[in-house]
Amino acid sequence: MASWANRPGARRFVTRRVDWRPIIAFVLLVGLLGFYAYQHWTAKPGSPLIGRARVLDGDSLEISGARIRLQGIDAPEWKQTCADPKGQAWSCGQAAAQELQSHIGGRELTCARHGVDRYNRILAVCSAPDGSDVNAWIVRQGWALAFRRCRELPLGAARGRSGQARHLGRNLSVAS
């Protein structure tokens, strides 16, 4: 060995062992997260809900215990009141729900799932046995408004048709 290697102040190179466990744990975590994301984003929507619906309000139903929000529309809530052209309050929420109930009757609906809202209700487009779109029907009747920001509006529902409700004599402006 060279004499200069043992001299004081000489640099000694010490090899440190790398602990691979944190690196392996990180790679596994990233892999599992990637797998979960792939499964979540490529999952097919659940099977449609089929059954007799109970109307909760103008844009919410319940089929076999599953709460459903009609996608792409907004109708008054059950206890909501609206103002008529003279400024008088009227129970537009109850009226919208009753109209939806009379349209559905006792018929069996088929609701195609499109996701879940922030209240954990299933977002769906529902159709009657004859194939007619319930979401579009309530908008065309003037009891609900179609969302402007919704990409997948119900078939036959025009974007933002608040004029339709006024044309039919239903001023859906909120009174309380």
N, C-alpha and C positions, 0 to 999 in steps of 0.2 A: 504494500500500500504506500502511497506517496506520503512523504513526510509533511507536506503542507496540509494534508487533510486533518491531522491531529492538532494542529496549531490552534491556540486560543483565538476566538473571533472568526474562525472559519465557519462558513455557512454549512449547515447540515440540512439536508432535505429529508423531511419526515413525510412519509406517505400516510395520509389519513384515510381511514376506511369510511366509505359513504354508507349512511343508513338508508337503505332502499325502501323500507317499510312505508314512510309517509308518501313517497312518490308512487308506490304501487297502490296505496289506498286512494290517492287522488285520481289516478288513472281509472281505477274501478268505479269510483263515484261518478266521474264524468261519463263513463260508459253506461252506467245504470241510468243516469239522468237522460242521456241520449236515447236509450232504448225506451224509456217511459214516454218521452216526447214523441218519438216515432209512433208508438202504439196509440197515443192519445190523438195525434193529428191525422192519422190514417184510418182511424176507427170509423166504421160505417154507422150511420145513425141507428138508434134503436128501432125495434119493430113498431109499427103504428099502433096507436091505442084505438081500440074498437069497442064501442058500447053505448049504452044510453047515457046521455049527459045530463047533469044537474047544473043549471045556470046559476052562477054566483053573482055576476054582474054583467054589464054589457060586453066585456071582453075576456071574461074568465069562466071556465067550466070545470066540472069535476067528473071524471069517468073512473069508476071502480076505485075511488079513493085517491086517484092521481089528480093533482091540481094542474090545470092547463091554462096558459095565457095565449089568447089568439095572437099570432105573430103579425107584426106590421100594422097594427091598428091601435087606436086608443079610444075607448068609450068612457062615459062618465061612470064613476064608482057608485055603488048601490045607494049610499046615503047622500050623494052629491046633488046639489040643486043648481039649476041654471036660470038665467034671466030671460024672459020672453022679450019681444020688441018693445013692450011698454015698461020694461024694467021689473016686472013681477016675477018672483021666484017660483019655480015649479020643479017637481021631482024628476029631473031628466034621467038620473041614474036608475031609478026604479022603472021608469018607462022604457029605457033602453033594454034593461034585463027582461022585462015582460015581453017586449017585441022579439027578442032573441029566443025566449022560451016558446012563444007561439009559433015562430018559424021552425024551430027544431021539433016541437011537439014531443011525441014519444019515440021518434025515430032513432035509429042507431047511427052514430057518427063514426067516421074514420079520421083520426087525427095523426098527420105525419109530423114526427118530431124534428125540430130544427135546432135544439139546444135547450139551455136552462137560463132563466133570468136571475137577477140578484136576490129574488125572494124564493129561489129554488123551485119555481114553477116551470113546468115543461112549456117551451115555446113551440107552437104547432100551427099548422094550417089544417083546418078541419073541413071535411066534406060530408054532405048528406048522401044517403044511399043512391040518389039519382046522379051523383057526381058533382052537384053544384057546390061551389066554394062558400062556406059559411062566413069566413072572414070578409070576403068581397061583398057578400050580400048585405051585411050590416053596415058597411060603408056606403054602398049604393042606396040604401034606405035612409041614410042621413043620421043614423044613430051612433056612428063612430067616425073618426077621422083616420086617414091613412098617414103613417109616419113619413115625413119627407126624407129622413136619413136612412130608412130601411131599404136595403138593396133588393131584397126579395119580397116585394109587395104581393099581396094576394092577387091572383089573376082577376082581371076586370076592375080592380080598384085603382082609381087614378091617384097619383101622388098629391097629397095635401088638399083633398077636396072638401075644404070647409065650406065652400060655396054650395056644395050639394046639400048639406044640412040646412043652410039658410033658405035655399030654394024650396025645400020641402017643409018649410015653416018651423024647423027645429033650430033655434039659436043655441048652440052648445057652448056659449060663453059662460064661464063660471060665475055663479052668484055667491056661493059660499064654499 
